[in-house]
Amino acid sequence: MTWTMSQISQQFDGAHYPQVLLKGGAYIAQDLSIARGRLPSDLDILVPRHAIPDAQRRLRNQGWHEIELDAHDRRYYHEWSHETPPMRNVLFGMELDLHHNILPPVARTTVDAQRLIDDLMPAGMDGWQILNPVDQVLHCAAHLFLDSEFRDRARDIVDFDGLLRHHASDRSFWPRLMERAIELALVEPLQLALRFSCVWMQTPFPESAREELSRSAPSRQRQFWLLPLLDAALTPTPADQSPGHRQRFAAIALMVRYHRQRMPARLLLPHLWHKIRSGQPSERKVDDGA
């Protein structure tokens, strides 16, 4: 992974826009404890949307090529997604996902990527930058609760806990996190991530931040049905067992929620119909978070 990031950064030499490591790549660049022992299968990077054509050109010059897709799926990535089609290179043992945002532009919850780009930090590796600490935490929460399937995603909770424990030593961290969550409209995923992180990982969580966040938390009626579904779906299944009926039901219900959040019905229904007709899964893969 480190070698891949080093080689790719050389392709961007002279580029007049930031190249940002996301998720696992960012954790490795910062040498966070949660990066140790990871077995990543893909590298996620972000550039400004206007820079996507130039970034793709540079990557193609290094031998990266987009996976083959039909016309519908190409349109999905180019018009409705927050990333371009995945890229592969025979010299590198992982897939590359090139992002221009952290959430789809057509989703119910969207983020202004320029706000993230305006507050980047050096990554600790030549040529790369990373999201600032509060944005890393919010991206982790948003990825889990708005942009991924839920089965066996306990590692995301571990990542979230690790990010908080690493960054929260700064006394200004919690007030900035609360303010940024409101600014980026990511209060609900943050509240959900904190709930599971505190229950499962005993993550330290100041009472002042807890009170402030509770004022913007989902309604009691929403939590009544959502939390049990999330708890069932996120709980890991032992390797020698199959998911039970409760887990399977929760996974199906949350899959419906996941798709409804990512695309409006006018786009979602034709998209799912295309997948059914072509015999493809509704998503290319379950992102492992790199």
Buried (B, 14 or more C-beta within 10 A) or exposed (E): BEEBBEEBBEBBEEBEBBBBBBBBBBBBBBEBEBBEEBEBBBBBBBBBBEBBEBBBEBBBEBEBEBEEBEEBBBBBBEEBBBBBBBBBBEEBEBBBBBBBBBBBBBBEBBBEBEEBBEEBBEBBBEBBBBBBBBBBBBBBBBBBBBBBBBBBBBBBBBBBBBBBBBBBEEEEBBBBBBEBBBBBBBBBBBBBBBBBBBEBBEBEBEEEBBEBBEEEBBEEEEBEEBBEBBBBBBBEEEEEEEBEEBBBBBBEBBBEBBBEBBBEEEBBEEBEEBBEEEEEEBBBEEBBBB
